[in-house]
């Protein structure tokens, strides 16, 4: 029997949406992420209600992050294809409007694997260090994560601040701001 030299891999997926039942959508997405091949463990961040950034007038987002530990290193292009399939399964229709409203959005934010500049799968996310709404959940679930220059994402979040980002918890199906 051949011995595998492939190492485990940690990857943080940003999970968010602002259309429909936001809680049900992020829960369904998290369940589907846990079922991906090779997932050893899954840890969720806290959930945050965030103001939309750019794009048209739209509802507030529910955002979080999921840290997956995979049993082997997986090409990020393969992960992106899996995320796009989950989005389609949950009813996301990708339109031409950038930063528009969406049922679900799944993005690879960061991985402890090699960075990727493949246009289909840029990792870490190209605008991560400028998006507090993505950094807050990332830092919550992977406080040790660093950008390719070695700067911690917690430092980037401290620089940007957390205006427009509120902790969100569920109570009887409603968001309770904390």
Protein Blocks (a to p, Z undefined) as FASTA:
>chain_A
ZZdfbdcdddddddddfehjfklmmmmmmmmmmmpghiabdcdddddddddeehiddddd
dddddddddfbdcdfklmmmmmmmmmmmnopacdfbehiacfbdcddfbdcbdcdfbfkl
ccddfklmmmmklmmmmmmmmmmbccfkopafklmmmmnopghiacdddeehiacdZZ
